[in-house]
Amino acid sequence: MSDSRRLTYFFSCYFHQDWNVDDPDWQSVVRNFRGETTPDEVAATAKDIRTLLSAADSEAELEQHFFRTFGCY
């Protein structure tokens, strides 16, 4: 899976608009992802997140990216 598809999958499927109804906190969301995904995909997703965070110029840029690109909340 490509970097952008992997991040889109993670954020839109696990941090969708009702994520806090399904899970009590973000840590639970991540635990669910880890339990439902292969270790290789978890590691690749973590690497992609670190790359995304290091490339952003500001929190505002990240916020817009998360909402527009990944559809997460």
C-alpha positions in Angstrom: 0.0 0.0 0.0 1.3 3.5 -0.8 2.1 6.1 1.8 -0.9 8.2 1.0 -3.3 5.3 0.8 -2.0 3.9 4.1 -2.5 7.2 5.9 -5.9 7.8 4.3 -6.9 4.4 5.4 -5.6 4.9 9.0 -7.1 8.3 9.6 -10.4 8.0 7.7 -11.2 4.5 9.0 -10.0 4.9 12.6 -10.3 8.6 13.3 -13.6 9.2 11.5 -16.1 11.7 12.8 -17.5 9.3 15.5 -14.3 7.8 16.7 -14.8 9.2 20.2 -18.2 7.4 20.3 -16.6 4.1 19.4 -13.6 4.5 21.7 -13.0 6.4 24.9 -9.6 8.0 23.8 -7.1 8.1 20.9 -5.0 5.4 22.6 -7.9 2.9 22.2 -8.2 3.8 18.6 -4.5 3.1 18.0 -4.8 -0.2 20.0 -7.7 -1.2 17.7 -5.6 -0.4 14.6 -2.7 -2.4 16.0 -4.9 -5.4 16.8 -6.5 -5.4 13.3 -3.4 -4.7 11.2 -0.2 -6.6 10.5 2.9 -5.6 12.3 4.5 -4.5 9.0 1.6 -2.2 8.2 1.6 -0.8 11.7 5.4 0.0 11.4 4.9 1.5 7.9 2.0 3.6 9.1 4.0 4.9 12.0 6.8 5.8 9.7 4.4 7.6 7.3 3.0 9.6 10.3 6.5 10.6 11.4 7.3 11.7 7.8 4.1 13.7 7.6 4.7 15.4 10.9 8.2 16.4 10.1 7.2 17.8 6.7 4.5 20.1 8.0 5.3 23.8 8.5 2.7 24.4 11.2 -0.1 22.8 13.2 -2.6 24.7 11.1 -1.2 23.1 8.0 -1.4 19.7 9.6 -5.0 20.3 10.7 -6.1 21.3 7.3 -4.3 18.3 5.8 -6.0 15.9 8.2 -9.5 17.3 7.5 -9.2 17.7 3.8 -7.0 14.8 2.8 -7.8 12.1 5.3 -11.3 13.0 6.4 -10.4 12.5 10.1 -11.5 14.4 13.1 
